[in-house]
């Protein structure tokens, strides 16, 4: 009986591994102290990831991906779209430097991501005129380089480029105000054998709409499902993706391949961003796509990249404090929760290995400081503006700290980001360095890792001294 059970378990594991073997991860690098790229690549391989999606073509990251066996979607930022749209020479040079050179050196590049969500409504049309010409020129440059059949250009777009006036996927179409910009892009992707790339975020729907049904964001069935003819949608992901597929079909492209460029759930920075919900969503998504059934509109495997791999403490928080907490991994390479990707026999996530930390010490508010001190507010504002206080707030990981705890957290964040420089724990003589870990419960007072680049460390180290000796005192005197 045990032998039979073991055999069935192996068969189940093999089936799961085959069905989700294409799972990828978004690897962003907007971090003050990035993990060593070679260690991250090793972790990706140990976890069975087969693909990575990048937001640039940073040399250290690309070099680490040489002969890794990982398929790569390399990115170029929105601020390059105007140049690439107006200059074929610039496109040729970019492809030569960031695609051809790395391909020849063993990096398995499959896609170029032209921009990142350039049609977001919050951009107020800034990239409407340049995205398609840039896409054309990059694909043209790939063809000229003899890579047209090997590497395809695509545009990662937010799901807000399409909608349904009734909420039913079958009524989906591209947003009316950008439809004339979308259709040429879709036709171009189709003509060149590329794929439509879309980023889908149920969390954002919950974040922006307090009346959004929470259970509809997950994959365990919902009492608030959407009925569309003979189909009942019990989760937002299927409904959202099928809305896109209906939009493509209505406009004459029913078979265009679709890549889910980003999907995930943050773990901090908002009342609905926590480890428990992130684990529930990402594991639910992996279980959902592992069946290979696809969606009601299109059966088959779903090509997807989890967002994101590692927390990034220098991302813009304009959309919300949660932006720095999308990672499945912490800034120092530890998995935040268990996630079975179906790609390894253990079903657990491997950590990033051989990471070195700074000394076990923290910067905290002196116990003797009176909370009525008139200089406190300015120092806290300065620390948070130049470090990361996004874990402080209502129902966040550090939401239970008292006033002194909040201040200490801000001081320590600045101190750690500046490589534990002693002068970065000055704060008008209101802070002190301690060897006692002030972490409590879910609130972690971090210790920074030693940055991968010695040069960048020296620049930051000098910068910390400049800020502490010159800028901070000047800032305080102006208040």
C-alpha positions as a Markdown table, in Angstrom:
| # | Residue | x | y | z |
|---|---|---|---|---|
| 1 | Unk | 0.0 | 0.0 | 0.0 |
| 2 | Unk | 2.8 | 2.4 | 0.8 |
| 3 | Unk | 4.5 | 1.6 | -2.5 |
| 4 | Unk | 1.3 | 2.4 | -4.4 |
| 5 | Unk | 0.9 | 5.7 | -2.5 |
| 6 | Unk | 4.5 | 6.6 | -3.2 |
| 7 | Unk | 4.1 | 5.9 | -6.9 |
| 8 | Unk | 0.9 | 7.9 | -7.1 |
| 9 | Unk | 2.7 | 10.8 | -5.3 |
| 10 | Unk | 5.6 | 10.7 | -7.8 |
| 11 | Unk | 3.2 | 10.6 | -10.7 |
| 12 | Unk | 1.3 | 13.6 | -9.3 |
| 13 | Unk | 4.5 | 15.5 | -8.8 |
| 14 | Unk | 5.7 | 14.8 | -12.3 |
| 15 | Unk | 2.4 | 15.9 | -13.8 |
| 16 | Unk | 2.4 | 19.1 | -11.8 |
| 17 | Unk | 6.0 | 19.8 | -12.8 |
| 18 | Unk | 5.3 | 19.4 | -16.5 |
| 19 | Unk | 2.2 | 21.5 | -16.4 |
| 20 | Unk | 3.8 | 24.6 | -14.8 |
| 21 | Unk | 7.3 | 24.1 | -16.1 |
| 22 | Unk | 7.2 | 27.5 | -17.8 |
| 23 | Unk | 6.7 | 29.6 | -14.7 |
| 24 | Unk | 8.8 | 32.8 | -14.6 |
| 25 | Unk | 9.6 | 35.6 | -12.2 |
| 26 | Unk | 10.0 | 39.4 | -12.5 |
| 27 | Unk | 13.4 | 40.4 | -11.3 |
| 28 | Unk | 13.6 | 44.0 | -10.4 |
| 29 | Unk | 16.7 | 45.7 | -9.1 |
| 30 | Unk | 15.5 | 49.1 | -7.6 |
| 31 | Unk | 17.3 | 48.2 | -4.4 |
| 32 | Unk | 19.8 | 50.2 | -2.3 |
| 33 | Unk | 21.7 | 47.0 | -1.6 |
| 34 | Unk | 21.0 | 44.5 | -4.4 |
| 35 | Unk | 21.7 | 40.8 | -3.9 |
| 36 | Unk | 24.6 | 39.4 | -5.9 |
| 37 | Unk | 23.2 | 38.5 | -9.3 |
| 38 | Unk | 25.0 | 35.2 | -9.5 |
| 39 | Unk | 23.5 | 34.1 | -6.2 |
| 40 | Unk | 20.0 | 35.1 | -7.4 |
| 41 | Unk | 20.4 | 33.1 | -10.6 |
| 42 | Unk | 21.5 | 30.1 | -8.7 |
| 43 | Unk | 18.4 | 30.4 | -6.5 |
| 44 | Unk | 16.2 | 30.7 | -9.6 |
| 45 | Unk | 17.7 | 27.5 | -11.0 |
| 46 | Unk | 17.3 | 25.6 | -7.6 |
| 47 | Unk | 13.7 | 26.6 | -7.5 |
| 48 | Unk | 13.0 | 25.4 | -11.0 |
| 49 | Unk | 12.1 | 28.8 | -12.5 |
| 50 | Unk | 12.6 | 28.6 | -16.3 |
| 51 | Unk | 12.2 | 32.3 | -17.2 |
| 52 | Unk | 13.0 | 35.7 | -15.9 |
| 53 | Unk | 11.6 | 39.1 | -16.9 |
| 54 | Unk | 13.8 | 42.1 | -16.5 |
| 55 | Unk | 13.1 | 45.8 | -16.5 |
| 56 | Unk | 16.4 | 46.8 | -18.0 |
| 57 | Unk | 19.6 | 45.3 | -19.4 |
| 58 | Unk | 21.9 | 45.9 | -16.4 |
| 59 | Unk | 25.3 | 44.4 | -17.1 |
| 60 | Unk | 25.7 | 42.5 | -13.8 |
| 61 | Unk | 22.3 | 40.9 | -14.1 |
| 62 | Unk | 22.8 | 40.0 | -17.8 |
| 63 | Unk | 26.3 | 38.6 | -17.2 |
| 64 | Unk | 25.0 | 36.4 | -14.4 |
| 65 | Unk | 22.4 | 34.9 | -16.7 |
| 66 | Unk | 25.0 | 33.6 | -19.2 |
| 67 | Unk | 24.6 | 29.9 | -19.8 |
| 68 | Unk | 22.1 | 29.7 | -17.0 |
| 69 | Unk | 19.5 | 27.9 | -19.0 |
| 70 | Unk | 17.0 | 30.6 | -18.1 |
| 71 | Unk | 14.9 | 32.2 | -20.8 |
| 72 | Unk | 15.1 | 36.0 | -20.6 |
| 73 | Unk | 12.7 | 38.9 | -21.4 |
| 74 | Unk | 15.0 | 41.9 | -21.3 |
| 75 | Unk | 13.4 | 45.3 | -20.8 |
| 76 | Unk | 13.9 | 48.9 | -21.8 |
| 77 | Unk | 12.4 | 51.7 | -19.7 |
| 78 | Unk | 9.7 | 54.2 | -20.8 |
| 79 | Unk | 12.1 | 57.1 | -20.8 |
| 80 | Unk | 13.8 | 55.5 | -23.8 |
| 81 | Unk | 10.7 | 55.2 | -25.9 |
| 82 | Unk | 10.9 | 58.7 | -27.5 |
| 83 | Unk | 14.5 | 58.2 | -28.6 |
| 84 | Unk | 13.9 | 54.7 | -30.0 |
| 85 | Unk | 10.7 | 55.9 | -31.7 |
| 86 | Unk | 12.5 | 58.6 | -33.7 |
| 87 | Unk | 15.8 | 56.9 | -34.4 |
| 88 | Unk | 16.3 | 53.6 | -36.2 |
| 89 | Unk | 20.0 | 54.0 | -35.5 |
| 90 | Unk | 19.3 | 54.2 | -31.7 |
| 91 | Unk | 17.2 | 51.0 | -32.0 |
| 92 | Unk | 20.0 | 49.2 | -33.9 |
| 93 | Unk | 22.6 | 50.3 | -31.3 |
| 94 | Unk | 20.3 | 49.2 | -28.4 |
| 95 | Unk | 19.7 | 45.8 | -29.9 |
| 96 | Unk | 23.4 | 45.3 | -30.7 |
| 97 | Unk | 24.5 | 46.2 | -27.2 |
| 98 | Unk | 21.7 | 44.6 | -25.1 |
| 99 | Unk | 20.5 | 41.7 | -27.2 |
| 100 | Unk | 23.0 | 40.5 | -29.8 |
| 101 | Unk | 26.1 | 40.9 | -27.6 |
| 102 | Unk | 24.5 | 38.9 | -24.7 |
| 103 | Unk | 23.0 | 36.3 | -27.0 |
| 104 | Unk | 26.5 | 35.7 | -28.4 |
| 105 | Unk | 27.8 | 35.3 | -24.9 |
| 106 | Unk | 25.2 | 32.7 | -23.9 |
| 107 | Unk | 22.2 | 34.6 | -22.5 |
| 108 | Unk | 19.0 | 33.0 | -23.8 |
| 109 | Unk | 17.0 | 36.1 | -24.7 |
| 110 | Unk | 13.5 | 35.4 | -26.1 |
| 111 | Unk | 11.7 | 38.7 | -25.7 |
| 112 | Unk | 12.4 | 42.5 | -25.5 |
| 113 | Unk | 9.9 | 44.3 | -23.4 |
| 114 | Unk | 9.4 | 47.7 | -25.0 |
| 115 | Unk | 8.5 | 50.0 | -22.1 |
| 116 | Unk | 6.5 | 49.1 | -19.0 |
| 117 | Unk | 2.8 | 49.8 | -18.9 |
| 118 | Unk | 3.2 | 52.9 | -21.0 |
| 119 | Unk | -0.5 | 53.4 | -21.5 |
| 120 | Unk | -1.3 | 53.6 | -17.8 |
| 121 | Unk | -4.0 | 56.2 | -17.3 |
| 122 | Unk | -1.9 | 57.9 | -14.6 |
| 123 | Unk | 0.7 | 58.8 | -17.3 |
| 124 | Unk | -1.9 | 61.0 | -19.0 |
| 125 | Unk | -0.9 | 59.9 | -22.5 |
| 126 | Unk | 2.8 | 60.7 | -22.2 |
| 127 | Unk | 3.8 | 57.6 | -24.2 |
| 128 | Unk | 0.8 | 57.2 | -26.5 |
| 129 | Unk | 2.6 | 58.6 | -29.6 |
| 130 | Unk | 6.0 | 56.9 | -29.0 |
| 131 | Unk | 5.2 | 53.3 | -27.9 |
| 132 | Unk | 4.2 | 51.8 | -31.3 |
| 133 | Unk | 7.0 | 53.5 | -33.3 |
| 134 | Unk | 9.5 | 52.3 | -30.7 |
| 135 | Unk | 8.1 | 48.7 | -30.9 |
| 136 | Unk | 8.4 | 48.8 | -34.7 |
| 137 | Unk | 12.0 | 50.0 | -34.6 |
| 138 | Unk | 13.1 | 47.5 | -32.0 |
| 139 | Unk | 11.5 | 44.6 | -33.9 |
| 140 | Unk | 13.1 | 46.0 | -37.1 |
| 141 | Unk | 16.5 | 46.1 | -35.4 |
| 142 | Unk | 16.1 | 42.5 | -34.3 |
| 143 | Unk | 15.3 | 41.5 | -37.9 |
| 144 | Unk | 18.2 | 43.5 | -39.2 |
| 145 | Unk | 20.5 | 41.7 | -36.7 |
| 146 | Unk | 19.2 | 38.3 | -38.0 |
| 147 | Unk | 17.3 | 37.7 | -34.7 |
| 148 | Unk | 13.7 | 38.2 | -36.0 |
| 149 | Unk | 12.8 | 34.5 | -35.6 |
| 150 | Unk | 14.5 | 34.1 | -32.3 |
| 151 | Unk | 13.7 | 37.2 | -30.3 |
| 152 | Unk | 10.4 | 39.0 | -30.4 |
| 153 | Unk | 9.5 | 42.5 | -29.2 |
| 154 | Unk | 6.4 | 43.0 | -27.0 |
| 155 | Unk | 4.9 | 45.7 | -24.9 |
| 156 | Unk | 3.9 | 44.9 | -21.3 |
| 157 | Unk | 0.6 | 46.6 | -20.7 |
| 158 | Unk | -1.5 | 47.0 | -17.7 |
| 159 | Unk | -5.0 | 45.4 | -17.7 |
| 160 | Unk | -6.5 | 48.9 | -17.7 |
| 161 | Unk | -6.0 | 49.0 | -21.5 |
| 162 | Unk | -9.3 | 47.0 | -21.9 |
| 163 | Unk | -12.5 | 46.9 | -20.0 |
| 164 | Unk | -16.1 | 45.6 | -20.0 |
| 165 | Unk | -19.0 | 48.1 | -19.5 |
| 166 | Unk | -21.1 | 45.3 | -18.0 |
| 167 | Unk | -18.4 | 43.5 | -16.1 |
| 168 | Unk | -19.0 | 40.4 | -18.3 |
| 169 | Unk | -15.8 | 39.2 | -20.1 |
| 170 | Unk | -17.8 | 38.7 | -23.4 |
| 171 | Unk | -18.5 | 42.4 | -23.5 |
| 172 | Unk | -14.8 | 43.3 | -23.3 |
| 173 | Unk | -13.0 | 45.6 | -25.7 |
| 174 | Unk | -10.0 | 47.9 | -25.7 |
| 175 | Unk | -10.6 | 51.2 | -23.9 |
| 176 | Unk | -12.3 | 53.7 | -26.2 |
| 177 | Unk | -9.8 | 56.5 | -25.7 |
| 178 | Unk | -6.8 | 54.4 | -26.6 |
| 179 | Unk | -8.4 | 51.9 | -29.0 |
| 180 | Unk | -6.8 | 53.6 | -32.1 |
| 181 | Unk | -3.4 | 53.2 | -30.5 |
| 182 | Unk | -3.9 | 49.6 | -29.3 |
| 183 | Unk | -5.1 | 48.0 | -32.6 |
| 184 | Unk | -1.9 | 48.8 | -34.6 |
| 185 | Unk | 0.1 | 47.3 | -31.8 |
| 186 | Unk | -2.0 | 44.2 | -31.7 |
| 187 | Unk | -1.8 | 43.7 | -35.4 |
| 188 | Unk | 2.0 | 44.3 | -35.4 |
| 189 | Unk | 2.4 | 41.7 | -32.6 |
| 190 | Unk | 0.3 | 39.2 | -34.6 |
| 191 | Unk | 2.2 | 39.9 | -37.9 |
| 192 | Unk | 5.5 | 39.3 | -36.3 |
| 193 | Unk | 4.6 | 36.2 | -34.4 |
| 194 | Unk | 5.0 | 37.9 | -31.0 |
| 195 | Unk | 2.7 | 37.8 | -28.0 |
| 196 | Unk | 0.4 | 40.3 | -26.2 |
| 197 | Unk | 1.8 | 40.9 | -22.7 |
| 198 | Unk | -0.6 | 41.9 | -19.9 |
| 199 | Unk | -0.1 | 42.6 | -16.2 |
| 200 | Unk | -3.1 | 41.5 | -14.0 |
| 201 | Unk | -3.4 | 42.6 | -10.4 |
| 202 | Unk | -6.5 | 41.6 | -8.3 |
| 203 | Unk | -4.8 | 43.2 | -5.3 |
| 204 | Unk | -5.0 | 46.6 | -7.0 |
| 205 | Unk | -8.8 | 46.2 | -7.5 |
| 206 | Unk | -9.1 | 45.5 | -3.8 |
| 207 | Unk | -6.8 | 48.4 | -2.9 |
| 208 | Unk | -8.7 | 50.9 | -5.0 |
| 209 | Unk | -12.3 | 49.7 | -4.2 |
| 210 | Unk | -13.3 | 49.0 | -0.6 |
| 211 | Unk | -16.5 | 47.3 | -1.9 |
| 212 | Unk | -14.5 | 44.8 | -4.1 |
| 213 | Unk | -15.5 | 41.3 | -3.0 |
| 214 | Unk | -12.3 | 39.9 | -1.3 |
| 215 | Unk | -13.0 | 36.2 | -2.1 |
| 216 | Unk | -13.3 | 37.0 | -5.8 |
| 217 | Unk | -9.6 | 38.0 | -5.8 |
| 218 | Unk | -8.5 | 34.5 | -4.9 |
| 219 | Unk | -9.0 | 31.0 | -6.4 |
| 220 | Unk | -11.1 | 29.2 | -3.9 |
| 221 | Unk | -14.5 | 30.0 | -5.3 |
| 222 | Unk | -16.6 | 33.1 | -4.8 |
| 223 | Unk | -20.1 | 33.9 | -3.8 |
| 224 | Unk | -19.8 | 37.1 | -5.9 |
| 225 | Unk | -18.9 | 35.5 | -9.1 |
| 226 | Unk | -19.7 | 36.9 | -12.6 |
| 227 | Unk | -22.2 | 35.1 | -14.7 |
| 228 | Unk | -21.6 | 35.4 | -18.4 |
| 229 | Unk | -24.0 | 33.4 | -20.4 |
| 230 | Unk | -23.4 | 29.7 | -19.6 |
| 231 | Unk | -20.1 | 30.6 | -17.8 |
| 232 | Unk | -19.7 | 31.6 | -14.2 |
| 233 | Unk | -16.4 | 33.2 | -13.2 |
| 234 | Unk | -15.4 | 32.5 | -9.6 |
| 235 | Unk | -12.2 | 34.4 | -9.7 |
| 236 | Unk | -11.1 | 37.8 | -11.0 |
| 237 | Unk | -8.0 | 36.4 | -12.9 |
| 238 | Unk | -10.0 | 34.2 | -15.3 |
| 239 | Unk | -12.6 | 37.0 | -15.8 |
| 240 | Unk | -9.9 | 39.6 | -16.5 |
| 241 | Unk | -7.9 | 37.5 | -18.8 |
| 242 | Unk | -11.0 | 36.4 | -20.8 |
| 243 | Unk | -12.0 | 40.1 | -21.1 |
| 244 | Unk | -8.7 | 40.6 | -22.9 |
| 245 | Unk | -9.3 | 37.5 | -25.0 |
| 246 | Unk | -12.7 | 38.7 | -26.0 |
| 247 | Unk | -11.3 | 42.1 | -26.9 |
| 248 | Unk | -8.7 | 40.4 | -29.2 |
| 249 | Unk | -11.3 | 38.2 | -30.8 |
| 250 | Unk | -13.7 | 41.1 | -31.5 |
| 251 | Unk | -10.9 | 42.9 | -33.3 |
| 252 | Unk | -9.9 | 40.0 | -35.4 |
| 253 | Unk | -7.1 | 38.4 | -33.4 |
| 254 | Unk | -8.6 | 35.4 | -31.7 |
| 255 | Unk | -5.4 | 33.3 | -31.6 |
| 256 | Unk | -2.8 | 35.9 | -30.6 |
| 257 | Unk | -0.7 | 34.4 | -27.8 |
| 258 | Unk | -0.9 | 36.1 | -24.4 |
| 259 | Unk | 1.8 | 36.4 | -21.7 |
| 260 | Unk | 0.8 | 37.3 | -18.2 |
| 261 | Unk | 3.8 | 39.5 | -17.6 |
| 262 | Unk | 3.1 | 40.3 | -14.0 |
| 263 | Unk | 0.8 | 38.8 | -11.3 |
| 264 | Unk | 1.3 | 38.6 | -7.6 |
| 265 | Unk | 0.4 | 40.0 | -4.2 |
| 266 | Unk | 2.4 | 42.3 | -1.8 |
| 267 | Unk | 3.2 | 41.5 | 1.8 |
| 268 | Unk | 3.3 | 44.9 | 3.5 |
| 269 | Unk | 2.4 | 48.5 | 3.2 |
| 270 | Unk | -1.4 | 48.2 | 3.3 |
| 271 | Unk | -4.0 | 46.5 | 5.4 |
| 272 | Unk | -4.6 | 43.9 | 2.7 |
| 273 | Unk | -1.0 | 43.4 | 2.0 |
| 274 | Unk | 0.4 | 40.7 | 4.2 |
| 275 | Unk | 2.2 | 37.4 | 4.2 |
| 276 | Unk | -0.9 | 35.3 | 4.7 |
| 277 | Unk | -2.9 | 36.8 | 1.8 |
| 278 | Unk | 0.2 | 36.8 | -0.5 |
| 279 | Unk | 0.8 | 33.1 | 0.2 |
| 280 | Unk | -2.9 | 32.4 | -0.4 |
| 281 | Unk | -3.0 | 34.2 | -3.7 |
| 282 | Unk | 0.3 | 33.0 | -5.2 |
| 283 | Unk | -0.2 | 29.4 | -4.2 |
| 284 | Unk | -3.8 | 29.6 | -5.4 |
| 285 | Unk | -2.6 | 31.0 | -8.7 |
| 286 | Unk | 0.0 | 28.2 | -9.1 |
| 287 | Unk | -2.5 | 25.5 | -8.2 |
| 288 | Unk | -5.0 | 27.1 | -10.7 |
| 289 | Unk | -2.6 | 27.2 | -13.7 |
| 290 | Unk | -1.1 | 23.8 | -12.9 |
| 291 | Unk | -4.2 | 22.1 | -14.1 |
| 292 | Unk | -3.4 | 23.2 | -17.6 |
| 293 | Unk | -7.0 | 24.0 | -18.2 |
| 294 | Unk | -6.5 | 27.7 | -18.9 |
| 295 | Unk | -9.6 | 29.9 | -18.8 |
| 296 | Unk | -13.2 | 29.4 | -20.1 |
| 297 | Unk | -12.2 | 31.4 | -23.2 |
| 298 | Unk | -8.9 | 29.7 | -24.0 |
| 299 | Unk | -7.8 | 26.3 | -22.7 |
| 300 | Unk | -4.2 | 25.3 | -22.3 |
| 301 | Unk | -1.1 | 26.3 | -20.3 |
| 302 | Unk | -0.9 | 29.9 | -19.1 |
| 303 | Unk | 2.5 | 31.6 | -19.7 |
| 304 | Unk | 3.1 | 33.7 | -16.6 |
| 305 | Unk | 5.7 | 35.6 | -14.6 |
| 306 | Unk | 5.2 | 36.0 | -10.8 |
| 307 | Unk | 5.6 | 39.6 | -9.5 |
| 308 | Unk | 8.0 | 39.9 | -8.0 |
| 309 | Unk | 11.0 | 38.0 | -7.0 |
| 310 | Unk | 12.7 | 40.3 | -4.4 |
| 311 | Unk | 11.6 | 43.3 | -2.4 |
| 312 | Unk | 12.9 | 46.7 | -3.8 |
| 313 | Unk | 13.4 | 49.4 | -1.2 |
| 314 | Unk | 13.9 | 52.2 | -3.8 |
| 315 | Unk | 10.8 | 51.7 | -5.9 |
| 316 | Unk | 8.5 | 54.7 | -6.1 |
| 317 | Unk | 5.7 | 54.6 | -3.6 |
| 318 | Unk | 3.4 | 56.9 | -5.5 |
| 319 | Unk | 1.0 | 54.1 | -6.2 |
| 320 | Unk | 1.1 | 53.1 | -2.6 |
| 321 | Unk | 3.4 | 51.9 | 0.2 |
| 322 | Unk | 2.9 | 48.3 | -0.9 |
| 323 | Unk | 5.1 | 48.9 | -4.0 |
| 324 | Unk | 8.3 | 48.0 | -2.1 |
| 325 | Unk | 6.9 | 44.7 | -0.9 |
| 326 | Unk | 5.8 | 42.6 | -3.9 |
| 327 | Unk | 8.7 | 40.2 | -3.5 |
| 328 | Unk | 8.3 | 36.5 | -2.7 |
| 329 | Unk | 11.7 | 37.0 | -1.2 |
| 330 | Unk | 12.9 | 39.6 | 1.4 |
| 331 | Unk | 15.6 | 42.1 | 0.5 |
| 332 | Unk | 18.2 | 39.7 | 1.8 |
| 333 | Unk | 17.1 | 36.6 | -0.1 |
| 334 | Unk | 14.9 | 34.7 | 2.3 |
| 335 | Unk | 11.5 | 33.3 | 1.2 |
| 336 | Unk | 8.7 | 35.1 | 3.0 |
| 337 | Unk | 6.4 | 32.1 | 2.9 |
| 338 | Unk | 6.3 | 28.6 | 1.5 |
| 339 | Unk | 5.3 | 28.4 | -2.1 |
| 340 | Unk | 5.1 | 25.2 | -4.1 |
| 341 | Unk | 5.8 | 26.1 | -7.7 |
| 342 | Unk | 5.4 | 22.5 | -8.8 |
| 343 | Unk | 8.9 | 22.6 | -10.2 |
| 344 | Unk | 10.9 | 20.8 | -7.5 |
| 345 | Unk | 10.5 | 17.5 | -5.7 |
| 346 | Unk | 10.5 | 19.2 | -2.3 |
| 347 | Unk | 7.8 | 21.8 | -3.1 |
| 348 | Unk | 9.6 | 24.4 | -1.0 |
| 349 | Unk | 11.5 | 27.6 | -2.0 |
| 350 | Unk | 15.3 | 27.7 | -1.7 |
| 351 | Unk | 16.8 | 30.8 | -0.3 |
| 352 | Unk | 19.6 | 33.0 | -1.8 |
| 353 | Unk | 22.8 | 31.6 | -0.4 |
| 354 | Unk | 26.1 | 33.0 | 0.9 |
| 355 | Unk | 24.7 | 36.4 | 1.8 |
| 356 | Unk | 26.9 | 38.6 | 4.0 |
| 357 | Unk | 25.4 | 41.0 | 6.5 |
| 358 | Unk | 26.7 | 44.1 | 8.2 |
| 359 | Unk | 27.3 | 44.0 | 12.0 |
| 360 | Unk | 24.4 | 42.9 | 14.3 |
| 361 | Unk | 23.6 | 46.4 | 15.5 |
| 362 | Unk | 20.7 | 48.8 | 15.2 |
| 363 | Unk | 20.1 | 52.5 | 15.5 |
| 364 | Unk | 17.3 | 53.5 | 17.9 |
| 365 | Unk | 15.8 | 56.4 | 19.7 |
| 366 | Unk | 17.6 | 57.1 | 23.0 |
| 367 | Unk | 15.4 | 56.2 | 26.0 |
| 368 | Unk | 16.1 | 59.6 | 27.6 |
| 369 | Unk | 14.7 | 61.6 | 24.6 |
| 370 | Unk | 11.5 | 63.5 | 25.4 |
| 371 | Unk | 8.9 | 62.8 | 22.8 |
| 372 | Unk | 8.0 | 66.5 | 23.0 |
| 373 | Unk | 11.4 | 67.5 | 21.5 |
| 374 | Unk | 10.7 | 70.0 | 18.8 |
| 375 | Unk | 13.4 | 68.5 | 16.5 |
| 376 | Unk | 11.9 | 65.0 | 16.4 |
| 377 | Unk | 9.4 | 65.5 | 13.7 |
| 378 | Unk | 12.0 | 66.9 | 11.3 |
| 379 | Unk | 14.4 | 64.0 | 11.9 |
| 380 | Unk | 11.7 | 61.4 | 11.4 |
| 381 | Unk | 10.6 | 63.0 | 8.2 |
| 382 | Unk | 14.1 | 63.1 | 6.9 |
| 383 | Unk | 14.8 | 59.5 | 7.8 |
| 384 | Unk | 11.7 | 58.2 | 6.1 |
| 385 | Unk | 12.2 | 60.4 | 3.0 |
| 386 | Unk | 15.7 | 59.0 | 2.6 |
| 387 | Unk | 15.1 | 55.4 | 3.7 |
| 388 | Unk | 12.0 | 53.2 | 3.9 |
| 389 | Unk | 9.2 | 53.5 | 6.4 |
| 390 | Unk | 6.6 | 51.7 | 4.3 |
| 391 | Unk | 6.2 | 49.0 | 7.0 |
| 392 | Unk | 4.8 | 51.6 | 9.4 |
| 393 | Unk | 1.1 | 52.2 | 9.3 |
| 394 | Unk | -2.4 | 50.9 | 9.9 |
| 395 | Unk | -2.4 | 47.1 | 9.9 |
| 396 | Unk | 1.1 | 46.8 | 8.4 |
| 397 | Unk | 3.8 | 44.5 | 9.7 |
| 398 | Unk | 5.0 | 47.2 | 12.1 |
| 399 | Unk | 1.6 | 48.7 | 12.8 |
| 400 | Unk | 1.6 | 47.7 | 16.4 |
| 401 | Unk | 4.7 | 49.7 | 17.4 |
| 402 | Unk | 4.3 | 52.6 | 19.8 |
| 403 | Unk | 5.6 | 56.1 | 19.1 |
| 404 | Unk | 9.1 | 55.3 | 20.3 |
| 405 | Unk | 9.1 | 52.1 | 18.2 |
| 406 | Unk | 8.1 | 54.0 | 15.1 |
| 407 | Unk | 10.8 | 56.6 | 15.6 |
| 408 | Unk | 13.4 | 53.9 | 16.2 |
| 409 | Unk | 12.3 | 52.0 | 13.1 |
| 410 | Unk | 12.7 | 55.2 | 11.0 |
| 411 | Unk | 16.2 | 55.8 | 12.4 |
| 412 | Unk | 17.3 | 52.3 | 11.9 |
| 413 | Unk | 16.1 | 52.2 | 8.3 |
| 414 | Unk | 18.2 | 55.2 | 7.5 |
| 415 | Unk | 21.2 | 53.9 | 9.4 |
| 416 | Unk | 21.1 | 50.5 | 7.7 |
| 417 | Unk | 20.6 | 52.0 | 4.2 |
| 418 | Unk | 23.7 | 54.0 | 4.8 |
| 419 | Unk | 25.8 | 50.9 | 5.7 |
| 420 | Unk | 25.7 | 51.5 | 9.4 |
| 421 | Unk | 27.8 | 54.6 | 9.1 |
| 422 | Unk | 28.1 | 56.0 | 12.7 |
| 423 | Unk | 27.2 | 59.5 | 11.6 |
| 424 | Unk | 24.0 | 58.1 | 10.1 |
| 425 | Unk | 22.8 | 57.4 | 13.6 |
| 426 | Unk | 23.2 | 60.9 | 14.9 |
| 427 | Unk | 19.8 | 62.6 | 14.5 |
| 428 | Unk | 20.7 | 65.6 | 16.6 |
| 429 | Unk | 22.1 | 63.3 | 19.3 |
| 430 | Unk | 18.7 | 61.7 | 19.8 |
| 431 | Unk | 19.7 | 58.3 | 18.5 |
| 432 | Unk | 22.0 | 55.6 | 19.8 |
| 433 | Unk | 23.5 | 52.3 | 18.4 |
| 434 | Unk | 22.5 | 49.1 | 20.2 |
| 435 | Unk | 23.4 | 45.4 | 20.0 |
| 436 | Unk | 19.9 | 44.4 | 21.2 |
| 437 | Unk | 17.5 | 43.5 | 18.4 |
| 438 | Unk | 14.5 | 45.8 | 18.7 |
| 439 | Unk | 12.3 | 43.5 | 16.4 |
| 440 | Unk | 9.0 | 42.5 | 17.8 |
| 441 | Unk | 6.3 | 40.1 | 16.5 |
| 442 | Unk | 5.9 | 40.6 | 12.8 |
| 443 | Unk | 8.0 | 43.8 | 12.8 |
| 444 | Unk | 11.5 | 43.2 | 11.7 |
| 445 | Unk | 14.2 | 45.8 | 12.3 |
| 446 | Unk | 16.5 | 44.8 | 9.4 |
| 447 | Unk | 20.2 | 44.6 | 9.2 |
| 448 | Unk | 21.5 | 45.5 | 5.8 |
| 449 | Unk | 23.4 | 43.1 | 3.6 |
| 450 | Unk | 26.8 | 43.9 | 2.2 |
| 451 | Unk | 26.2 | 45.2 | -1.3 |
| 452 | Unk | 27.4 | 43.3 | -4.2 |
| 453 | Unk | 29.5 | 46.1 | -5.7 |
| 454 | Unk | 32.4 | 47.5 | -3.7 |
| 455 | Unk | 32.4 | 50.7 | -5.8 |
| 456 | Unk | 28.7 | 51.3 | -5.2 |
| 457 | Unk | 29.2 | 50.7 | -1.5 |
| 458 | Unk | 31.9 | 53.3 | -1.4 |
| 459 | Unk | 29.7 | 55.8 | -3.2 |
| 460 | Unk | 26.8 | 55.2 | -0.8 |
| 461 | Unk | 29.2 | 55.3 | 2.2 |
| 462 | Unk | 30.5 | 58.7 | 1.1 |
| 463 | Unk | 27.0 | 59.8 | 0.4 |
| 464 | Unk | 25.9 | 58.9 | 3.9 |
| 465 | Unk | 28.6 | 61.0 | 5.4 |
| 466 | Unk | 27.7 | 63.9 | 3.2 |
| 467 | Unk | 24.1 | 63.7 | 4.1 |
| 468 | Unk | 24.8 | 63.4 | 7.8 |
| 469 | Unk | 27.5 | 66.0 | 8.1 |
| 470 | Unk | 26.2 | 68.6 | 5.7 |
| 471 | Unk | 22.6 | 68.2 | 4.4 |
| 472 | Unk | 20.8 | 67.0 | 7.6 |
| 473 | Unk | 22.1 | 69.8 | 9.8 |
| 474 | Unk | 21.3 | 72.3 | 7.1 |
| 475 | Unk | 17.8 | 70.8 | 6.6 |
| 476 | Unk | 17.1 | 71.1 | 10.4 |
| 477 | Unk | 18.3 | 74.7 | 10.6 |
| 478 | Unk | 15.8 | 75.7 | 7.9 |
| 479 | Unk | 12.8 | 74.3 | 9.9 |
